């Protein structure tokens, strides 16, 4: 029997000394373990004096880590000792078992750490549900309290730190997250994004050598004031993102160059029903369009005949809102909105090529389909035939829409070898037609080479070249880069970047949403730092 109890002690309390198992009682839902402390005495928590004089004893029932889905409760008899130090303010004190119990604790230390780990991973509601499943039911508030009671982590001063903002309430309130770029772990969270707060944090850690940041002025000012010895590195992703926005704005300023490539339809002096129908978003013969036109004509005929809208609703079996929408529309084309007009086709990016070949006299649909398949077209021959048939039969010229500024910016920003042949042709025509977009393409690709090959020493020449062309949006970007030139040159030269910081910003969003509005700064900071 003694051998069995010794094995139970090793199994249930492997790292806790001075604990003896007296008995174990098991039923369907709970495991009750009767234990006692075997130490001869205890130290007074007030004066630290040792005492073996027992004043009394009583039973405690702390919950322990569950076993096989069953809740485990310890029936622990603890002794109260009398303090022998006359100068101590405590007359008596209760013994505590290191690693197992604490004063006024309802759970063992290992159960507290288990629930705290669940709270760090899942927060309150989800953590409470998981704890109930494994056999340690607690409320969501208890889970959060256990997380909040965890000690502050001790983080060594990083050598390379990344800094970025995170939103506690998007558009209104922001904080600052600091990450050790070398270990990829969060170092600290600040409750705001003021330059003074960042400067004070950096000033307390003089060992920081490199600070990775975006081009926000408050981070630049705070780093300069708090860590003048550190090298500031502008993040490469943010530089490329700023350049892509400037490129799209520049192309939008020259959108007329994109329209010149698409022949405009001549103005029609006379209109008839056939022309109106062919010029609508959906031509005659489309089932949705024909049904809409028929319903529109029927409702307007009943209205002109003197029927009330309620009578039309009963007669046609429609809702009052549907009847009102049709009756208020002057013509059926006003009802063609939403998904009907914005639906895209796999043929859209090849329509310009087909229009050019059509103007050259190539009108055979099969031959044109064979030409665009090697260019990347993956649609059917029937789509090409239908588009060319529409060009033949429509009284108005049918042409492709001009490329959008965003699409053209995408062609310029991507690697040339990743473009399809049809995209190469489109971009080549646009560059030949617009000198400004041609110059913009050269500047973007030159900057891309600098960024990917870490040639930061070429930045001054690039800035001078940009200023020589008529590209106002790019001039604005160049002026901003010039004000932060040292950090940008370092970002285009050194291997450091803020990518790991952006990942932690996304993780903070997830942690904040997990706590359903209860993510106060202190609790959020604990979860970010301890679960990182």
C-alpha positions as CSV (number, residue, x, y, z in Angstrom):
1,X,0.0,0.0,0.0
2,X,2.8,2.4,0.9
3,X,4.5,1.7,-2.4
4,X,1.2,2.5,-4.3
5,X,0.9,5.8,-2.4
6,X,4.5,6.7,-3.2
7,X,3.9,6.1,-6.9
8,X,0.8,8.3,-6.7
9,X,2.9,11.1,-5.1
10,X,5.4,10.8,-8.0
11,X,2.6,10.8,-10.6
12,X,0.4,13.6,-9.1
13,X,3.1,15.9,-7.6
14,X,6.4,15.2,-9.5
15,X,8.1,18.5,-8.7
16,X,6.6,19.3,-5.3
17,X,8.4,18.3,-2.1
18,X,6.9,17.6,1.3
19,X,3.6,16.3,0.1
20,X,2.1,12.9,1.1
21,X,-0.9,11.3,-0.6
22,X,-3.2,9.7,1.9
23,X,-6.0,8.4,-0.4
24,X,-7.6,8.9,-3.8
25,X,-11.4,8.8,-4.4
26,X,-12.6,8.7,-8.0
27,X,-16.2,9.0,-9.4
28,X,-17.7,9.9,-12.7
29,X,-17.2,13.6,-12.6
30,X,-14.5,14.4,-10.0
31,X,-11.3,13.0,-8.5
32,X,-10.7,13.8,-4.8
33,X,-7.1,13.5,-3.5
34,X,-6.5,13.5,0.2
35,X,-3.1,15.1,0.8
36,X,-1.1,16.6,3.7
37,X,2.2,18.5,4.1
38,X,5.0,16.5,5.7
39,X,7.3,19.4,6.6
40,X,8.3,19.7,10.2
41,X,7.5,23.4,10.3
42,X,7.2,26.6,8.2
43,X,8.7,30.1,7.9
44,X,6.7,33.1,9.0
45,X,5.8,35.3,6.0
46,X,6.1,38.4,8.2
47,X,9.5,38.0,9.9
48,X,10.9,34.9,8.2
49,X,11.4,33.1,11.5
50,X,11.0,29.3,11.6
51,X,8.3,27.7,13.7
52,X,7.3,24.1,14.4
53,X,4.8,25.0,17.1
54,X,1.4,23.9,15.7
55,X,-1.5,26.2,16.8
56,X,-4.3,24.4,14.9
57,X,-5.2,22.9,11.5
58,X,-8.1,23.0,9.0
59,X,-9.0,21.6,5.6
60,X,-8.6,23.4,2.2
61,X,-10.1,22.3,-1.1
62,X,-8.0,23.9,-3.9
63,X,-8.8,22.8,-7.4
64,X,-6.0,21.1,-9.3
65,X,-5.3,20.4,-13.0
66,X,-7.9,18.1,-14.5
67,X,-7.2,14.4,-15.2
68,X,-8.8,12.7,-18.2
69,X,-11.6,15.3,-18.4
70,X,-12.4,14.9,-14.7
71,X,-12.1,17.8,-12.3
72,X,-9.4,17.2,-9.6
73,X,-9.9,18.6,-6.1
74,X,-7.3,18.4,-3.3
75,X,-8.4,17.7,0.2
76,X,-5.5,19.4,1.9
77,X,-5.0,19.6,5.7
78,X,-2.9,22.6,6.5
79,X,-1.5,23.6,9.8
80,X,-1.5,27.0,11.5
81,X,1.8,27.7,13.4
82,X,2.5,30.1,16.2
83,X,5.2,32.7,15.4
84,X,7.9,32.6,18.2
85,X,9.2,36.1,17.3
86,X,7.8,38.5,19.9
87,X,8.5,41.5,17.7
88,X,6.6,40.1,14.7
89,X,3.1,41.5,14.0
90,X,1.8,38.1,13.2
91,X,0.8,35.9,16.1
92,X,0.0,32.9,13.9
93,X,0.4,32.0,10.2
94,X,-0.7,29.2,7.9
95,X,1.8,27.0,6.1
96,X,1.9,27.2,2.3
97,X,3.3,24.5,0.0
98,X,5.7,26.0,-2.5
99,X,4.6,25.4,-6.1
100,X,1.2,24.2,-5.0
101,X,-0.7,26.7,-2.9
102,X,-0.8,30.4,-2.1
103,X,-2.6,32.5,0.5
104,X,-6.4,32.6,-0.1
105,X,-5.9,30.7,-3.3
106,X,-8.8,28.6,-4.6
107,X,-6.7,26.9,-7.2
108,X,-3.3,25.3,-7.2
109,X,-0.4,27.2,-8.8
110,X,-0.2,24.8,-11.7
111,X,-3.9,25.1,-12.5
112,X,-3.6,28.9,-12.3
113,X,-0.7,28.8,-14.8
114,X,-2.7,26.5,-17.1
115,X,-5.8,28.7,-17.1
116,X,-3.5,31.8,-17.6
117,X,-1.9,30.1,-20.7
118,X,-5.4,29.4,-22.1
119,X,-6.3,33.0,-21.5
120,X,-3.2,34.2,-23.3
121,X,-4.1,32.1,-26.3
122,X,-7.9,32.5,-26.5
123,X,-8.9,35.4,-24.2
124,X,-12.0,35.2,-22.0
125,X,-15.0,33.7,-23.8
126,X,-13.2,31.1,-25.9
127,X,-10.8,30.4,-23.0
128,X,-13.7,29.7,-20.6
129,X,-15.3,27.3,-23.1
130,X,-12.1,25.4,-23.5
131,X,-11.4,25.2,-19.8
132,X,-14.9,23.7,-19.2
133,X,-14.3,21.1,-21.9
134,X,-11.0,19.9,-20.3
135,X,-12.5,19.8,-16.8
136,X,-11.6,23.1,-15.2
137,X,-14.7,25.3,-15.5
138,X,-14.2,29.0,-14.9
139,X,-15.9,32.2,-16.0
140,X,-14.5,34.4,-18.7
141,X,-13.8,37.2,-16.2
142,X,-11.7,34.8,-14.1
143,X,-9.7,33.9,-17.1
144,X,-8.9,37.5,-17.9
145,X,-8.1,38.2,-14.2
146,X,-5.6,35.4,-14.2
147,X,-4.0,36.9,-17.4
148,X,-3.9,40.3,-15.8
149,X,-2.3,39.0,-12.7
150,X,0.7,37.6,-14.6
151,X,4.1,39.3,-13.8
152,X,5.6,41.7,-16.3
153,X,8.0,40.0,-18.7
154,X,11.7,40.8,-18.4
155,X,12.9,41.7,-21.9
156,X,16.5,42.5,-22.6
157,X,17.3,45.7,-24.5
158,X,17.2,44.9,-28.2
159,X,19.9,46.0,-30.6
160,X,17.6,46.4,-33.6
161,X,14.0,47.6,-32.8
162,X,11.1,48.0,-35.2
163,X,8.4,50.5,-34.4
164,X,4.9,51.0,-35.9
165,X,1.4,52.1,-34.9
166,X,-1.6,50.0,-34.2
167,X,-5.2,51.1,-33.9
168,X,-7.2,50.7,-30.7
169,X,-10.0,52.6,-32.4
170,X,-9.4,53.0,-36.1
171,X,-9.2,56.6,-37.2
172,X,-9.4,58.0,-33.7
173,X,-6.9,56.4,-31.3
174,X,-3.6,54.7,-32.0
175,X,-0.8,53.1,-29.9
176,X,2.8,52.1,-30.7
177,X,4.2,48.6,-30.8
178,X,7.9,47.9,-30.5
179,X,9.5,44.7,-31.7
180,X,12.9,43.1,-31.5
181,X,13.7,42.6,-35.2
182,X,16.4,40.1,-34.5
183,X,14.3,37.8,-32.3
184,X,11.0,38.7,-33.9
185,X,9.3,39.1,-30.5
186,X,7.4,42.1,-29.2
187,X,9.3,44.2,-26.7
188,X,6.7,46.7,-25.5
189,X,3.4,48.5,-26.2
190,X,2.9,52.2,-25.7
191,X,-0.6,53.7,-25.2
192,X,-0.2,56.4,-27.8
193,X,1.9,57.3,-30.9
194,X,3.3,60.6,-29.7
195,X,6.9,61.3,-30.5
196,X,7.6,62.2,-26.8
197,X,6.5,58.8,-25.6
198,X,8.7,57.0,-28.1
199,X,11.6,59.3,-27.3
200,X,11.3,58.6,-23.5
201,X,11.2,54.8,-24.2
202,X,14.2,54.9,-26.4
203,X,16.2,57.2,-24.0
204,X,15.9,54.5,-21.3
205,X,17.6,51.9,-23.5
206,X,20.8,53.4,-24.8
207,X,21.9,50.0,-26.3
208,X,19.6,50.4,-29.3
209,X,21.7,50.7,-32.6
210,X,19.1,50.5,-35.4
211,X,15.4,51.7,-35.5
212,X,13.2,50.4,-38.3
213,X,10.2,52.6,-39.0
214,X,7.9,53.9,-41.7
215,X,8.1,57.5,-42.9
216,X,5.6,58.9,-40.3
217,X,7.0,62.2,-38.9
218,X,6.2,61.4,-35.2
219,X,8.3,58.3,-35.3
220,X,11.2,60.1,-37.0
221,X,11.1,62.9,-34.5
222,X,10.8,60.5,-31.5
223,X,13.7,58.4,-32.7
224,X,15.9,61.4,-33.3
225,X,15.2,62.8,-29.8
226,X,15.4,59.5,-27.9
227,X,18.1,57.6,-29.7
228,X,20.4,60.0,-31.6
229,X,23.0,57.3,-31.8
230,X,20.8,54.9,-33.6
231,X,20.6,54.4,-37.4
232,X,17.1,55.1,-38.7
233,X,15.9,52.7,-41.5
234,X,12.9,53.5,-43.6
235,X,10.9,50.4,-44.4
236,X,11.2,49.3,-48.0
237,X,7.6,48.0,-48.3
238,X,6.3,51.5,-47.3
239,X,8.6,53.1,-49.8
240,X,7.2,50.9,-52.6
241,X,3.7,51.4,-51.4
242,X,4.1,55.2,-51.5
243,X,5.6,55.0,-55.0
244,X,2.7,52.8,-56.2
245,X,0.2,55.4,-54.9
246,X,2.1,58.2,-56.6
247,X,2.3,56.3,-59.8
248,X,-1.4,55.6,-59.9
249,X,-2.1,59.3,-59.3
250,X,0.2,60.3,-62.1
251,X,-1.5,57.9,-64.5
252,X,-4.9,59.3,-63.4
253,X,-3.7,62.8,-64.3
254,X,-3.0,61.5,-67.9
255,X,-6.1,59.4,-68.3
256,X,-6.9,61.2,-71.5
257,X,-3.9,59.4,-73.0
258,X,-5.6,56.1,-72.2
259,X,-8.8,57.2,-73.9
260,X,-7.0,58.3,-77.1
261,X,-6.1,54.6,-77.7
262,X,-9.8,53.7,-77.8
263,X,-11.8,55.2,-80.7
264,X,-14.8,57.1,-79.4
265,X,-18.3,56.4,-80.8
266,X,-19.7,59.1,-83.1
267,X,-22.5,61.2,-81.8
268,X,-26.0,59.9,-82.9
269,X,-28.3,62.7,-84.1
270,X,-31.3,60.4,-84.3
271,X,-32.4,57.8,-81.9
272,X,-34.9,55.1,-82.3
273,X,-35.9,52.2,-80.0
274,X,-33.6,49.7,-81.7
275,X,-30.6,52.0,-81.1
276,X,-31.6,52.7,-77.6
277,X,-31.8,49.0,-76.8
278,X,-28.5,48.2,-78.5
279,X,-26.8,51.1,-76.5
280,X,-28.1,49.8,-73.2
281,X,-25.8,47.9,-70.8
282,X,-27.5,44.6,-71.9
283,X,-28.5,44.2,-75.6
284,X,-31.8,42.8,-76.9
285,X,-31.9,39.1,-76.6
286,X,-30.5,39.0,-73.0
287,X,-33.1,37.3,-70.8
288,X,-32.7,39.6,-67.8
289,X,-32.8,42.7,-70.0
290,X,-35.8,41.5,-72.0
291,X,-37.7,40.5,-68.9
292,X,-37.0,44.0,-67.3
293,X,-38.2,45.8,-70.5
294,X,-41.4,43.7,-70.6
295,X,-42.2,44.3,-67.0
296,X,-41.4,48.0,-67.3
297,X,-43.7,48.4,-70.3
298,X,-46.5,46.4,-68.6
299,X,-46.5,48.5,-65.4
300,X,-46.3,51.8,-67.3
301,X,-49.2,50.7,-69.5
302,X,-51.4,49.9,-66.5
303,X,-50.4,53.2,-64.8
304,X,-51.4,55.1,-68.0
305,X,-54.7,53.2,-68.0
306,X,-55.6,54.6,-64.6
307,X,-54.8,51.6,-62.4
308,X,-53.5,52.3,-58.9
309,X,-50.2,50.9,-57.8
310,X,-51.9,48.7,-55.2
311,X,-54.1,47.3,-58.0
312,X,-51.0,46.6,-60.2
313,X,-49.4,44.9,-57.2
314,X,-52.3,42.6,-56.8
315,X,-52.7,42.0,-60.5
316,X,-49.1,41.1,-61.2
317,X,-48.3,39.5,-57.9
318,X,-45.4,41.9,-57.0
319,X,-44.4,43.7,-53.9
320,X,-45.2,47.4,-53.5
321,X,-41.5,48.2,-53.5
322,X,-41.0,46.5,-56.9
323,X,-44.0,48.2,-58.5
324,X,-42.8,51.6,-57.2
325,X,-39.2,51.0,-58.6
326,X,-40.6,50.1,-62.1
327,X,-43.1,52.9,-62.1
328,X,-40.6,55.5,-61.0
329,X,-38.1,54.5,-63.8
330,X,-38.6,56.7,-66.9
331,X,-37.0,54.0,-69.1
332,X,-36.0,50.4,-68.6
333,X,-32.3,51.3,-68.9
334,X,-32.5,53.1,-65.6
335,X,-33.0,49.8,-63.9
336,X,-29.8,48.2,-65.3
337,X,-27.6,48.8,-62.3
338,X,-25.3,47.0,-59.9
339,X,-24.0,43.6,-60.9
340,X,-25.3,43.7,-64.5
341,X,-23.0,46.6,-65.4
342,X,-19.9,45.8,-63.4
343,X,-19.6,42.1,-64.3
344,X,-16.3,41.4,-66.0
345,X,-15.4,39.0,-68.7
346,X,-12.3,37.0,-69.5
347,X,-12.2,38.7,-72.9
348,X,-12.1,42.3,-71.5
349,X,-8.3,42.6,-71.6
350,X,-8.1,41.3,-75.2
351,X,-10.8,43.5,-76.7
352,X,-8.3,46.3,-77.5
353,X,-6.3,43.8,-79.5
354,X,-9.4,42.5,-81.3
355,X,-10.4,46.2,-82.0
356,X,-7.0,46.9,-83.6
357,X,-7.2,43.7,-85.7
358,X,-10.7,44.6,-86.7
359,X,-9.7,48.0,-87.9
360,X,-7.0,46.3,-90.0
361,X,-9.6,44.3,-91.8
362,X,-9.2,41.0,-89.9
363,X,-12.8,40.0,-89.2
364,X,-12.6,36.2,-89.1
365,X,-13.6,35.2,-85.5
366,X,-11.8,31.8,-85.6
367,X,-8.5,33.3,-86.9
368,X,-8.7,36.1,-84.2
369,X,-9.4,33.5,-81.5
370,X,-6.3,31.5,-82.6
371,X,-4.3,34.7,-82.4
372,X,-5.2,35.6,-78.8
373,X,-4.9,32.1,-77.3
374,X,-1.1,32.3,-77.4
375,X,-1.4,35.7,-75.7
376,X,-3.0,34.1,-72.6
377,X,-6.7,34.0,-73.4
378,X,-8.3,31.1,-71.7
379,X,-11.9,31.7,-72.7
380,X,-14.0,30.0,-75.3
381,X,-14.3,30.7,-79.1
382,X,-18.0,31.5,-78.6
383,X,-17.1,34.7,-76.6
384,X,-14.9,36.0,-79.4
385,X,-17.6,35.2,-82.0
386,X,-20.3,36.9,-80.0
387,X,-18.2,40.1,-79.5
388,X,-17.4,40.3,-83.2
389,X,-21.0,39.6,-84.1
390,X,-22.0,42.5,-81.9
391,X,-19.5,44.7,-83.8
392,X,-21.0,43.7,-87.1
393,X,-24.7,44.1,-86.2
394,X,-24.7,47.0,-83.8
395,X,-25.5,50.4,-85.4
396,X,-23.1,52.0,-82.9
397,X,-19.3,51.1,-82.9
398,X,-18.6,48.5,-80.2
399,X,-15.1,49.0,-78.7
400,X,-13.2,48.0,-75.6
401,X,-13.2,50.2,-72.5
402,X,-9.9,52.1,-71.9
403,X,-7.6,50.6,-69.3
404,X,-8.1,51.9,-65.9
405,X,-5.3,53.9,-64.2
406,X,-5.0,51.2,-61.5
407,X,-4.5,48.5,-64.2
408,X,-1.9,50.5,-66.0
409,X,-0.1,51.2,-62.7
410,X,-0.1,47.4,-62.0
411,X,1.6,46.8,-65.3
412,X,4.2,49.4,-64.5
413,X,4.9,48.2,-61.0
414,X,5.1,44.5,-61.8
415,X,8.3,42.8,-63.0
416,X,8.3,43.0,-66.9
417,X,8.9,39.3,-67.2
418,X,5.7,38.6,-65.2
419,X,3.5,40.5,-67.7
420,X,1.6,38.5,-70.3
421,X,2.1,39.3,-74.0
422,X,-1.2,41.2,-74.2
423,X,-0.3,43.3,-71.2
424,X,3.1,44.0,-72.8
425,X,1.3,45.2,-76.0
426,X,-1.1,47.4,-74.1
427,X,1.7,49.0,-72.0
428,X,3.9,49.5,-75.1
429,X,1.0,51.3,-76.9
430,X,0.4,53.5,-73.8
431,X,4.0,54.4,-73.4
432,X,4.3,55.3,-77.1
433,X,1.2,57.5,-76.9
434,X,2.1,59.3,-73.7
435,X,5.6,60.6,-72.9
436,X,4.8,61.3,-69.3
437,X,3.7,57.7,-68.6
438,X,6.8,56.5,-70.5
439,X,9.0,58.6,-68.2
440,X,7.0,57.4,-65.2
441,X,7.6,53.7,-66.2
442,X,11.4,54.4,-66.4
443,X,11.5,56.0,-62.9
444,X,9.4,53.3,-61.3
445,X,11.6,50.5,-62.7
446,X,14.7,52.3,-61.8
447,X,13.5,52.6,-58.2
448,X,12.6,48.9,-58.2
449,X,16.1,48.0,-59.2
450,X,17.5,50.2,-56.4
451,X,15.1,48.6,-53.9
452,X,15.7,44.9,-54.8
453,X,19.4,45.2,-55.3
454,X,20.1,47.5,-52.3
455,X,21.6,50.3,-54.3
456,X,20.8,53.1,-51.9
457,X,23.7,55.2,-53.2
458,X,21.8,55.8,-56.4
459,X,18.9,57.6,-54.6
460,X,20.2,61.2,-55.2
461,X,20.5,60.7,-58.9
462,X,17.0,59.2,-59.0
463,X,15.6,62.2,-57.2
464,X,17.3,64.6,-59.7
465,X,15.9,62.6,-62.6
466,X,12.4,62.6,-61.3
467,X,12.4,66.4,-60.9
468,X,13.4,66.9,-64.6
469,X,10.0,65.4,-65.8
470,X,6.5,66.8,-65.6
471,X,5.2,64.4,-63.0
472,X,3.7,66.4,-60.1
473,X,2.6,63.4,-58.0
474,X,6.1,61.9,-58.3
475,X,7.6,65.3,-57.4
476,X,5.6,65.3,-54.1
477,X,6.9,61.8,-53.3
478,X,10.5,62.9,-54.1
479,X,10.2,65.9,-51.9
480,X,9.0,63.7,-49.0
481,X,11.8,61.2,-49.6
482,X,14.4,64.1,-49.7
483,X,13.3,65.3,-46.3
484,X,14.0,61.8,-44.9
485,X,16.9,61.0,-47.2
486,X,19.2,59.4,-44.6
487,X,16.6,56.9,-43.4
488,X,15.5,56.1,-47.0
489,X,19.1,55.5,-48.1
490,X,19.6,53.2,-45.1
491,X,16.4,51.4,-46.0
492,X,17.6,50.9,-49.5
493,X,21.0,49.7,-48.4
494,X,20.8,47.8,-45.0
495,X,19.1,44.4,-44.7
496,X,16.7,45.5,-41.9
497,X,13.0,46.2,-42.5
498,X,9.7,46.4,-40.6
499,X,8.0,43.3,-42.0
500,X,8.0,41.5,-38.7
501,X,6.4,44.6,-37.0
502,X,3.6,44.6,-39.6
503,X,2.9,41.0,-38.7
504,X,2.6,41.8,-35.0
505,X,0.2,44.7,-35.9
506,X,-2.1,42.2,-37.6
507,X,-1.8,39.9,-34.6
508,X,-2.8,42.8,-32.2
509,X,-5.9,43.3,-34.3
510,X,-6.8,39.6,-33.8
511,X,-6.1,39.8,-30.0
512,X,-8.1,43.0,-29.6
513,X,-11.2,41.4,-31.4
514,X,-11.0,38.3,-29.3
515,X,-11.7,40.2,-26.1
516,X,-14.9,41.8,-27.5
517,X,-14.4,45.3,-26.2
518,X,-12.7,44.4,-22.9
519,X,-9.2,44.8,-24.3
520,X,-8.0,47.6,-22.1
521,X,-4.5,48.7,-22.7
522,X,-2.9,46.8,-19.7
523,X,-4.7,43.5,-20.6
524,X,-3.9,43.9,-24.3
525,X,-0.2,44.6,-23.5
526,X,0.0,41.5,-21.3
527,X,-1.4,39.3,-24.1
528,X,0.9,40.8,-26.7
529,X,4.1,40.5,-24.7
530,X,3.5,37.2,-22.9
531,X,1.9,35.3,-25.8
532,X,4.3,36.6,-28.4
